[in-house]
Amino acid sequence: MGGSCYPQMQMQQQQPMCQPVCGSGYQCGPYGCAKVRARARSANLFKPKLAYEEPKLPFPNFYLQSPNQLFMECCEERQLPDVCLQKCTFNTFTKDALINMYFKRDPCPIAAAAEIQYCAAQGKDHRDCCVRNGVGTTLAGGRCLVFCDQRPGNVTQLDFSYVSCYDRFDSIKSCFWHDIMARNSFRRFLRHF
């Protein structure tokens, strides 16, 4: 969650851990070996889709993607290793997954939690939804809303005072999922015109 809600976490990006050298079809990414993704046939014309950009209208043939598809695509574009890609669905990105990452019981490094959180939120600001869902009603109060605003550049140094935000993890994640579903519903509606 923008780093998740754990005491005294160091969220500095570590050097890639690609020793031994990544195998065939993999490259050294920011968190270890990541699959090399296929590029468009005409590479000069390829413009990567940013998770937070809205498609231009009209879009009669626009393919509506599920929240899990969008979540996974973002994680892949951010070159997360396979061990972290396993967390890139709304079913598998859980409080328990974060605990296991934090205590190093999971091979996905805790530093990748910020990237995973960003992708779950699709790089958007969900503070209004989080307020409605009671995210600010913890001992940390409104400070927990920092996890709801995942726009690029929003980075917060976490400390022990954020630990109570962990209790609202599912409420925060719910805002992310419902926002994607609402945008898909709006797109379906527009396709009829």
N, C-alpha and C positions, 0 to 999 in steps of 0.2 A: 504494500500500500504506500505508494510514494516512498517506500522504504519499509513499510509495515509498522506495527506498534510495539516495539520491543525496547527495553531499557538500554541505554548507552550503546546503541548500534553504530558502528562505523560504516557509512554508506559510500565510502570513497571507492571509485572504480579501481579494481585491481588490474594488474597486468594479466593478459591472457595466459591461461595455464595449458599450453599445447605441447607438453612434453610427455610422451614422445610425440613426434610430428603427427599431425592429423592424417588419417587414412584417405584413400581414394574417394573422391566425391565430397570431401570435407575441407574446410578452410579454418584458420584460426580466427575466431570471433572474439568479441570483448569478454566473454565468460567461458571460453574454451572452444573446442572444435564444434563447428556448426556446418550443417549441410549447405553445399553450394546450390543455390536456387537457379532454375532455368531462367534465362532472360528471353525477352521477346526476340523474334527472328530478326527484325531490323533494329539492332541495338541502338543505332543512332537516334531512332525515333521513340525509344522506350522511355516513358516517364513513370517512375514508380508512383503507385497510388498511396498517398499518405492517409493513414487511418482517420485523421480528423478532418479531411476535406469532404465536402458534399459534392455529389455529382451534379453536373450542369443539366438544367432542364431545357427542352423536353428529353425524356429518355424512354422511348417506347419499348426498347428491348433490354432495358436495364435489368440485370439479374439481381434479385433480392437475396441477400445472404443472411444466414442465421447468425445470431450473436456469437455462437461458438466458432463459426467460419471466420468472421471478422477478427475475433480475438486471436485465433491461431495465425491468420495471415500477418497480423501486426507483429506477433512474436517472431515469426519467420523472417520478416523484413528487418527486424532489429537484430538478427543473427544470434538468437538464443540457441544454445546447444540442445540436443535431443532430450537430455535429462531435465531441462527446464521447459521444453515444449510440452511435456506431459502435464504441466500445470496450466496450460493456456486454453482452458475451457472453463465455462462457468460451473461445471460439475466438479472439476478437479482442483480449481484454485480455491482452497479452503483454509480455515484457521489452522487445522491440523497440518496441512502442507507447509504453511508458514512457520509453524513451530518446529517442524522437522528440519526445515532449511536453516532456521536460526540456530538450532542446537547441533547442526552439521550431521544430522541423521539422514540427510537427503543429499545426493551429489550435486543438486542445483544450488549454487552459492546464494546466500542471502542478499548479496549485492544485486542480484538479478531481480529481486522482488519489486524494485522500483520500476523496472522495465515491464514486468508482468502486470503490475497495477496500472501503468500507463496504457497498456494495450487493452486491458479489461475496460477501461474508461474511454477508450478510443481517443485519448488526448483531449478530452472535453472537460468543461466545468460543470459539475453535478451538484453544486452546493445547495441550490434551491430544493432539489429532491431530498438531499441528505437532511436538511432542516426539517422538512415534512416527515421524514422517517425517524426523527429523534436522535440523530447522530451527535448533536451538540448537548445531549442531556446526560453526559457522563461527568465524572469528576474533573476531567480536562476541559469540559465545556465546549465552547466554540472552537477551541484549538483543534478538535478532531476533524473539523471541516476541511483542513488542509489535505486530507486524504481523498476528498471528493473533487478537488480541483486539480485535474491532471493535465492542464494545458502545458505545452512546451515551456520550459524555463522555470516552472514552479518547483523549486527544490527547498526542502526544509531540513535543517539539522535536527534529528530526533534525539530525545533524551527520555529519562524515566517518566517524566510528566505526561507522556503520551500513552502510557501502558493501558489506561482505562479505555482508550479508543478501540482497542482490540475487541471489546464487548460488542461493538457496533459494526464489525466487519461484514456480517451478512446483510445488514441494512445498506451499507455503502455499495456492496456488490450488486444488490438488488436494483439500486438506482442506475448502475451502468447497464445492466441487462434490460431493464424496462425502457431506457432511453433508446437503445438500438431497436427494440420492438416497436416503439412509437414511431421512429423514423421510417421503419419498413412499412408500417401501416399507412403512413402519410404518402409514401411512394406508391403503394398499391392504389390508394385513392386517386392520385394524380394520373396514373396509367389509364384511367377510365375517361380521361378528357382529351 
